Amino acid sequence: MLDWMAWTGPTAAFFAFIAITLATFTVLAIKYPETPRRGILGIETTRGDRLFITLLGSAFINMAWLGIVGANQPFALVVCLVYAAAVFRWV
């Protein structure tokens, strides 16, 4: 039935992680509302905005990694985690 989507273990884990992350951020927004803060980009961002920036940037990092380095993606994950930490700290 879902053969056309090529659901592999890593694909399912990726989408499960995204779903869990969105659910966690929803609970955090309800329990601990925040006021937007202004970071190095000069725009006001919330946790959700920073998550979106992180996911979008990580997608570009992974695409660039595939084009330049090849399929050795575990190291790209390390780069993405460093990028995520920087976004949540300074953006």
C-alpha positions in Angstrom: 0.0 0.0 0.0 2.8 2.5 0.9 5.4 0.9 -1.4 5.5 4.0 -3.6 6.8 6.0 -0.6 9.9 3.8 -0.1 9.4 3.7 3.7 12.7 2.5 5.1 13.7 2.4 8.7 15.7 5.7 8.6 12.8 7.4 6.7 10.3 6.3 9.3 12.7 7.4 12.2 13.1 10.8 10.6 9.4 11.5 10.3 8.8 10.1 13.8 11.5 12.4 15.2 9.9 15.4 13.5 6.4 14.5 14.9 7.8 14.0 18.4 9.7 17.3 18.1 6.6 19.2 17.0 4.6 17.6 19.8 7.2 18.5 22.4 7.4 22.1 21.2 3.6 22.4 21.3 3.6 21.2 25.0 6.4 23.6 25.8 4.5 26.5 24.2 1.5 25.7 26.3 3.3 25.1 29.6 5.9 27.8 29.2 4.8 30.6 27.0 7.6 32.8 25.8 8.1 36.3 24.5 9.9 36.6 21.2 13.6 37.6 21.4 15.8 39.4 18.9 18.9 37.6 17.9 21.8 38.1 15.5 19.4 38.1 12.5 17.7 41.2 13.8 14.2 39.7 13.8 12.1 38.5 16.6 11.9 34.7 16.9 10.2 32.2 19.1 11.2 28.6 19.8 9.0 27.5 16.9 10.7 30.0 14.5 14.1 28.8 15.6 13.0 25.1 15.1 11.8 26.0 11.5 15.1 27.8 10.7 17.0 24.8 12.1 15.1 22.2 10.1 15.3 24.3 6.9 19.1 24.9 7.3 19.7 21.2 8.2 18.0 20.2 4.9 20.3 22.5 3.0 23.3 21.2 4.9 22.4 17.6 4.1 21.8 18.3 0.4 25.1 20.2 0.2 26.8 17.3 2.0 25.4 14.8 -0.4 26.6 16.9 -3.4 30.1 17.6 -2.1 31.1 14.7 0.1 28.8 11.9 -0.8 26.6 9.5 1.2 28.5 9.5 4.4 25.6 11.2 6.3 26.5 10.5 10.0 29.1 13.3 9.8 26.5 15.7 8.3 24.3 14.9 11.4 27.1 16.3 13.6 27.3 19.4 11.5 23.5 19.8 11.7 23.5 19.4 15.5 26.2 22.1 15.8 24.1 24.3 13.5 21.0 23.7 15.6 22.8 24.5 18.8 24.0 27.8 17.3 20.5 28.7 16.0 18.9 28.1 19.3 21.6 30.0 21.2 22.1 33.1 19.0 19.1 33.5 16.6 
